[in-house]
Amino acid sequence: MTILLVLSFLNACLQIFSSLGMYLTTPMMNEMMANGEFEESMTPFLALFSMDQNSIDEMLRMMADRLTVNRIYYLIIAVLYVGSLIGVVKMFKLQRVGFHFYSISQILMLIAAVVFVYSKQGQDTFLNEFLTTMMFILIYHLYLKRIEFQQQINNNGTPDAPTERE
């Protein structure tokens, strides 16, 4: 579980910087795209990775698609990843509220993607993103339930038994 939390922490940090970078540079990159400067500057860089021309063209097309998204989306995603990061840190400290921060942030990210990205571009990756998000939420939920159960055993010697009503 520690590995998953560390990976979630690193992903959130990377996504915060990436989203803020996209938010800040989108106007400049759109201008470069319109002038043809973007393709001219990126093609030699992408060729360093031994990509063929079809792969380079696909990368440039994907970047052009990202630039069509309203730049406010990237700011929203950055803020939501901050919430996700707070949740991961709190879960690492075994605080249940962290699970709620993480879950709500992740679900709001899916909603933002539907509103800003999928409605405009019609991408078919939503199901993959949805399943991945739900898988992580479920794993973290089960982990915290197990930790709470273990804490009950350590505090009481036995887990809390359901009480019968009279």
Backbone as CSV, one residue per row, in Angstrom:
resi,resn,N_x,N_y,N_z,CA_x,CA_y,CA_z,C_x,C_y,C_z
1,MET,0.821,-1.187,0.000,0.000,0.000,0.000,0.866,1.252,0.000
2,THR,1.986,1.178,0.681,2.897,2.326,0.705,3.337,2.677,-0.710
3,ILE,3.576,1.670,-1.527,4.006,1.920,-2.911,2.913,2.661,-3.675
4,LEU,1.659,2.235,-3.513,0.559,2.913,-4.204,0.410,4.362,-3.734
5,LEU,0.559,4.576,-2.445,0.458,5.939,-1.927,1.601,6.811,-2.437
6,VAL,2.800,6.257,-2.495,3.945,7.021,-3.020,3.733,7.328,-4.497
7,LEU,3.256,6.350,-5.261,2.992,6.584,-6.679,1.885,7.624,-6.868
8,SER,0.860,7.571,-6.046,-0.210,8.571,-6.124,0.325,9.954,-5.764
9,PHE,1.212,10.010,-4.779,1.836,11.278,-4.383,2.649,11.851,-5.545
10,LEU,3.485,11.019,-6.140,4.315,11.479,-7.258,3.465,11.894,-8.449
11,ASN,2.427,11.121,-8.754,1.536,11.464,-9.862,0.858,12.806,-9.608
12,ALA,0.372,13.019,-8.394,-0.304,14.284,-8.088,0.660,15.460,-8.247
13,CYS,1.880,15.314,-7.749,2.873,16.393,-7.891,3.160,16.677,-9.360
14,LEU,3.382,15.640,-10.131,3.661,15.798,-11.564,2.484,16.450,-12.282
15,GLN,1.266,16.015,-11.972,0.088,16.548,-12.634,-0.189,17.998,-12.252
16,ILE,0.126,18.379,-11.027,-0.042,19.780,-10.614,0.835,20.671,-11.481
17,PHE,2.114,20.318,-11.593,3.037,21.128,-12.395,2.682,21.081,-13.878
18,SER,2.304,19.917,-14.365,1.928,19.776,-15.768,0.696,20.612,-16.096
19,SER,-0.315,20.534,-15.253,-1.554,21.285,-15.487,-1.324,22.790,-15.406
20,LEU,-0.540,23.215,-14.426,-0.229,24.648,-14.330,0.579,25.103,-15.544
21,GLY,1.483,24.253,-16.002,2.262,24.577,-17.200,1.369,24.725,-18.417
22,MET,0.419,23.820,-18.575,-0.515,23.914,-19.705,-1.384,25.159,-19.577
23,TYR,-1.835,25.463,-18.365,-2.659,26.644,-18.157,-1.897,27.915,-18.549
24,LEU,-0.640,27.991,-18.148,0.151,29.202,-18.392,0.637,29.331,-19.835
25,THR,0.896,28.210,-20.497,1.512,28.275,-21.826,0.549,28.065,-22.986
26,THR,-0.705,27.731,-22.722,-1.644,27.452,-23.815,-1.770,28.597,-24.817
27,PRO,-1.918,29.856,-24.390,-2.033,30.922,-25.403,-0.797,31.016,-26.313
28,MET,0.385,30.924,-25.711,1.617,30.996,-26.493,1.734,29.794,-27.433
29,MET,1.384,28.613,-26.941,1.491,27.415,-27.767,0.475,27.437,-28.910
30,ASN,-0.721,27.984,-28.656,-1.705,28.120,-29.740,-1.187,29.031,-30.838
31,GLU,-0.544,30.112,-30.436,0.036,31.030,-31.419,1.147,30.343,-32.211
32,MET,1.988,29.599,-31.510,3.065,28.867,-32.193,2.487,27.809,-33.137
33,MET,1.405,27.169,-32.734,0.774,26.154,-33.564,0.221,26.791,-34.839
34,ALA,-0.406,27.955,-34.691,-0.979,28.640,-35.847,0.103,29.090,-36.831
35,ASN,1.269,29.482,-36.322,2.382,29.936,-37.171,3.196,28.795,-37.760
36,GLY,2.997,27.586,-37.264,3.805,26.460,-37.713,5.123,26.345,-36.961
37,GLU,5.362,27.261,-36.018,6.602,27.236,-35.239,6.658,26.032,-34.299
38,PHE,5.498,25.628,-33.788,5.473,24.526,-32.837,5.961,23.243,-33.484
39,GLU,5.410,22.911,-34.632,5.819,21.696,-35.344,7.298,21.777,-35.721
40,GLU,7.713,22.946,-36.166,9.105,23.145,-36.572,10.066,22.934,-35.402
41,SER,9.689,23.383,-34.211,10.574,23.243,-33.055,10.495,21.859,-32.415
42,MET,9.334,21.200,-32.498,9.166,19.907,-31.836,9.667,18.727,-32.670
43,THR,9.619,18.813,-33.978,9.998,17.693,-34.830,11.429,17.222,-34.569
44,PRO,12.438,18.102,-34.511,13.793,17.617,-34.214,13.904,16.997,-32.817
45,PHE,13.176,17.577,-31.858,13.205,17.040,-30.491,12.612,15.634,-30.447
46,LEU,11.464,15.451,-31.079,10.827,14.140,-31.094,11.640,13.125,-31.888
47,ALA,12.365,13.580,-32.893,13.196,12.676,-33.691,14.349,12.103,-32.863
48,LEU,14.744,12.799,-31.795,15.790,12.279,-30.914,15.400,10.949,-30.281
49,PHE,14.112,10.700,-30.168,13.615,9.471,-29.561,13.422,8.371,-30.593
50,SER,14.054,8.522,-31.733,13.989,7.538,-32.821,12.555,7.258,-33.263
51,MET,11.763,8.301,-33.326,10.384,8.155,-33.777,10.336,8.314,-35.290
52,ASP,9.484,7.516,-35.916,9.282,7.699,-37.348,8.331,8.879,-37.560
53,GLN,8.170,9.301,-38.775,7.374,10.491,-39.074,5.915,10.320,-38.680
54,ASN,5.379,9.103,-38.826,3.985,8.863,-38.429,3.798,9.076,-36.930
55,SER,4.750,8.610,-36.125,4.678,8.785,-34.670,4.797,10.259,-34.302
56,ILE,5.687,10.954,-34.970,5.854,12.393,-34.714,4.568,13.132,-35.061
57,ASP,3.974,12.804,-36.207,2.717,13.445,-36.614,1.605,13.166,-35.599
58,GLU,1.557,11.943,-35.081,0.543,11.581,-34.085,0.751,12.365,-32.788
59,MET,1.989,12.500,-32.354,2.295,13.280,-31.145,1.878,14.736,-31.328
60,LEU,2.178,15.296,-32.470,1.808,16.681,-32.747,0.287,16.844,-32.805
61,ARG,-0.415,15.854,-33.357,-1.870,15.896,-33.402,-2.463,15.838,-31.996
62,MET,-1.893,14.982,-31.156,-2.369,14.870,-29.781,-2.155,16.179,-29.022
63,MET,-1.016,16.814,-29.255,-0.739,18.086,-28.597,-1.699,19.164,-29.103
64,ALA,-1.976,19.162,-30.384,-2.934,20.123,-30.934,-4.316,19.910,-30.317
65,ASP,-4.706,18.646,-30.102,-5.985,18.351,-29.447,-6.007,18.904,-28.025
66,ARG,-4.918,18.752,-27.300,-4.847,19.270,-25.924,-4.976,20.785,-25.891
67,LEU,-4.496,21.427,-26.938,-4.552,22.891,-26.978,-5.954,23.413,-27.312
68,THR,-6.836,22.543,-27.799,-8.203,22.981,-28.090,-9.072,23.020,-26.839
69,VAL,-8.599,22.411,-25.763,-9.352,22.384,-24.512,-9.261,23.763,-23.854
70,ASN,-10.377,24.229,-23.300,-10.405,25.502,-22.588,-9.325,25.482,-21.502
71,ARG,-8.507,26.507,-21.449,-7.369,26.496,-20.515,-7.805,26.507,-19.059
72,ILE,-9.019,26.917,-18.757,-9.532,26.874,-17.384,-9.553,25.436,-16.868
73,TYR,-9.759,24.496,-17.774,-9.752,23.074,-17.396,-8.450,22.717,-16.694
74,TYR,-7.326,23.194,-17.214,-6.032,22.852,-16.630,-5.864,23.460,-15.240
75,LEU,-6.413,24.632,-15.029,-6.367,25.245,-13.701,-7.235,24.449,-12.722
76,ILE,-8.413,24.051,-13.171,-9.306,23.241,-12.331,-8.633,21.920,-11.962
77,ILE,-8.009,21.280,-12.940,-7.339,20.001,-12.689,-6.186,20.185,-11.703
78,ALA,-5.433,21.269,-11.826,-4.330,21.525,-10.893,-4.860,21.647,-9.464
79,VAL,-5.951,22.385,-9.287,-6.532,22.551,-7.948,-7.040,21.209,-7.421
80,LEU,-7.679,20.433,-8.276,-8.181,19.127,-7.837,-7.041,18.175,-7.493
81,TYR,-5.931,18.259,-8.209,-4.778,17.428,-7.861,-4.157,17.858,-6.537
82,VAL,-4.265,19.135,-6.194,-3.822,19.567,-4.863,-4.684,18.881,-3.807
83,GLY,-6.005,18.825,-4.042,-6.895,18.107,-3.126,-6.552,16.635,-3.046
84,SER,-6.231,16.044,-4.179,-5.827,14.639,-4.210,-4.530,14.428,-3.437
85,LEU,-3.593,15.350,-3.606,-2.309,15.273,-2.894,-2.517,15.365,-1.383
86,ILE,-3.373,16.285,-0.967,-3.684,16.400,0.466,-4.272,15.085,0.969
87,GLY,-5.166,14.506,0.183,-5.767,13.232,0.570,-4.753,12.111,0.699
88,VAL,-3.815,12.036,-0.233,-2.793,10.991,-0.187,-1.923,11.158,1.062
89,VAL,-1.537,12.387,1.354,-0.698,12.634,2.541,-1.460,12.241,3.809
90,LYS,-2.733,12.607,3.883,-3.521,12.253,5.069,-3.736,10.741,5.173
91,MET,-3.928,10.065,4.034,-4.056,8.599,4.076,-2.753,7.971,4.536
92,PHE,-1.626,8.541,4.099,-0.341,8.007,4.526,-0.198,8.122,6.047
93,LYS,-0.829,9.163,6.619,-0.827,9.350,8.073,-1.970,8.591,8.742
94,LEU,-2.663,7.742,7.952,-3.777,6.911,8.419,-4.961,7.736,8.906
95,GLN,-5.190,8.884,8.280,-6.350,9.709,8.605,-7.432,9.448,7.566
96,ARG,-8.591,9.025,8.045,-9.682,8.652,7.155,-10.137,9.812,6.265
97,VAL,-10.049,11.036,6.751,-10.477,12.195,5.963,-9.675,12.289,4.657
98,GLY,-8.484,11.750,4.639,-7.668,11.747,3.429,-8.327,10.959,2.306
99,PHE,-8.970,9.863,2.665,-9.689,9.069,1.667,-10.779,9.906,1.009
100,HIS,-11.471,10.712,1.815,-12.542,11.545,1.279,-11.990,12.650,0.378
101,PHE,-10.909,13.290,0.796,-10.258,14.295,-0.050,-9.877,13.673,-1.397
102,TYR,-9.215,12.528,-1.332,-8.738,11.855,-2.538,-9.907,11.464,-3.446
103,SER,-10.910,10.810,-2.877,-12.040,10.310,-3.669,-12.816,11.438,-4.332
104,ILE,-13.134,12.465,-3.576,-13.897,13.586,-4.126,-13.099,14.280,-5.227
105,SER,-11.807,14.484,-5.002,-10.968,15.127,-6.022,-10.932,14.304,-7.299
106,GLN,-10.768,13.001,-7.176,-10.689,12.141,-8.351,-12.006,12.109,-9.123
107,ILE,-13.111,12.053,-8.408,-14.418,12.037,-9.074,-14.682,13.370,-9.769
108,LEU,-14.314,14.467,-9.121,-14.483,15.784,-9.756,-13.591,15.928,-10.989
109,MET,-12.422,15.288,-10.978,-11.563,15.305,-12.169,-12.232,14.592,-13.341
110,LEU,-12.891,13.475,-13.057,-13.617,12.771,-14.114,-14.740,13.639,-14.680
111,ILE,-15.455,14.314,-13.795,-16.542,15.186,-14.236,-15.994,16.340,-15.077
112,ALA,-14.884,16.934,-14.633,-14.266,18.033,-15.395,-13.828,17.551,-16.776
113,ALA,-13.298,16.343,-16.845,-12.879,15.805,-18.141,-14.074,15.613,-19.066
114,VAL,-15.184,15.155,-18.520,-16.389,14.974,-19.337,-16.868,16.327,-19.854
115,VAL,-16.883,17.329,-18.995,-17.397,18.644,-19.374,-16.480,19.351,-20.365
116,PHE,-15.173,19.338,-20.101,-14.243,20.139,-20.900,-13.596,19.385,-22.063
117,VAL,-13.341,18.095,-21.896,-12.558,17.369,-22.900,-13.433,16.465,-23.753
118,TYR,-14.111,15.522,-23.139,-14.842,14.516,-23.905,-16.010,15.105,-24.676
119,SER,-16.646,16.128,-24.133,-17.770,16.742,-24.848,-17.302,17.442,-26.118
120,LYS,-16.067,17.908,-26.130,-15.534,18.631,-27.292,-14.812,17.703,-28.275
121,GLN,-14.057,16.747,-27.734,-13.204,15.930,-28.590,-13.748,14.532,-28.837
122,GLY,-14.707,14.094,-28.040,-15.299,12.782,-28.245,-14.317,11.637,-28.075
123,GLN,-13.373,11.782,-27.154,-12.404,10.714,-26.945,-13.080,9.526,-26.285
124,ASP,-12.544,8.348,-26.539,-13.140,7.129,-26.016,-12.331,6.523,-24.866
125,THR,-11.556,7.329,-24.165,-10.752,6.819,-23.058,-11.448,6.981,-21.712
126,PHE,-12.668,7.507,-21.693,-13.347,7.744,-20.426,-13.508,6.477,-19.614
127,LEU,-13.890,5.389,-20.256,-14.103,4.135,-19.522,-12.827,3.690,-18.823
128,ASN,-11.699,3.787,-19.503,-10.420,3.417,-18.880,-10.113,4.306,-17.681
129,GLU,-10.300,5.608,-17.836,-10.031,6.534,-16.731,-10.994,6.293,-15.576
130,PHE,-12.252,6.045,-15.891,-13.243,5.780,-14.859,-12.890,4.520,-14.072
131,LEU,-12.566,3.441,-14.781,-12.241,2.177,-14.105,-10.976,2.296,-13.264
132,THR,-9.972,2.990,-13.775,-8.736,3.182,-13.010,-9.005,3.986,-11.744
133,THR,-9.767,5.052,-11.869,-10.104,5.878,-10.708,-10.866,5.069,-9.672
134,MET,-11.867,4.336,-10.109,-12.666,3.537,-9.178,-11.836,2.435,-8.522
135,MET,-10.894,1.868,-9.272,-10.030,0.832,-8.713,-9.182,1.405,-7.569
136,PHE,-8.586,2.570,-7.789,-7.766,3.171,-6.736,-8.624,3.556,-5.531
137,ILE,-9.805,4.104,-5.769,-10.686,4.465,-4.653,-11.056,3.217,-3.857
138,LEU,-11.375,2.133,-4.532,-11.724,0.885,-3.851,-10.538,0.333,-3.054
139,ILE,-9.365,0.333,-3.654,-8.173,-0.178,-2.960,-7.903,0.639,-1.706
140,TYR,-7.955,1.965,-1.820,-7.705,2.818,-0.653,-8.789,2.647,0.401
141,HIS,-10.041,2.461,-0.026,-11.133,2.237,0.920,-10.910,0.936,1.696
142,LEU,-10.592,-0.131,0.986,-10.353,-1.416,1.654,-9.161,-1.342,2.596
143,TYR,-8.129,-0.612,2.189,-6.938,-0.445,3.023,-7.297,0.273,4.320
144,LEU,-8.043,1.352,4.216,-8.407,2.101,5.422,-9.345,1.298,6.307
145,LYS,-10.250,0.512,5.726,-11.117,-0.360,6.532,-10.272,-1.366,7.317
146,ARG,-9.268,-1.923,6.638,-8.390,-2.895,7.305,-7.610,-2.242,8.434
147,ILE,-7.129,-1.036,8.206,-6.383,-0.317,9.242,-7.291,-0.016,10.427
148,GLU,-8.523,0.436,10.174,-9.466,0.708,11.262,-9.777,-0.553,12.052
149,PHE,-9.953,-1.665,11.349,-10.216,-2.941,12.004,-9.032,-3.329,12.892
150,GLN,-7.834,-3.159,12.359,-6.624,-3.491,13.118,-6.487,-2.578,14.336
151,GLN,-6.825,-1.311,14.197,-6.753,-0.392,15.329,-7.756,-0.771,16.406
152,GLN,-8.958,-1.229,16.004,-9.947,-1.677,16.977,-9.429,-2.875,17.759
153,ILE,-8.811,-3.804,17.057,-8.265,-4.988,17.723,-7.169,-4.579,18.694
154,ASN,-6.295,-3.671,18.280,-5.205,-3.239,19.151,-5.712,-2.489,20.372
155,ASN,-6.788,-1.713,20.210,-7.319,-0.924,21.326,-8.167,-1.756,22.276
156,ASN,-8.991,-2.628,21.738,-9.942,-3.379,22.556,-9.557,-4.830,22.783
157,GLY,-8.692,-5.343,21.997,-8.369,-6.753,22.077,-9.247,-7.582,21.155
158,THR,-10.425,-7.064,20.803,-11.322,-7.741,19.859,-12.006,-6.680,19.010
159,PRO,-12.398,-7.049,17.826,-13.138,-6.066,17.028,-14.513,-5.817,17.625
160,ASP,-15.068,-4.637,17.355,-16.389,-4.327,17.863,-17.403,-5.283,17.282
161,ALA,-18.173,-5.894,18.167,-19.223,-6.814,17.725,-20.515,-6.017,17.590
162,PRO,-21.342,-6.408,16.638,-22.617,-5.701,16.531,-23.455,-5.917,17.789
163,THR,-24.126,-4.881,18.226,-24.935,-5.000,19.437,-26.357,-5.384,19.028
164,GLU,-27.018,-6.147,19.930,-28.381,-6.557,19.670,-29.321,-5.532,20.312
165,ARG,-30.408,-5.261,19.651,-31.405,-4.361,20.217,-32.349,-5.155,21.118
166,GLU,-32.792,-4.505,22.140,-33.699,-5.192,23.061,-35.105,-5.127,22.593
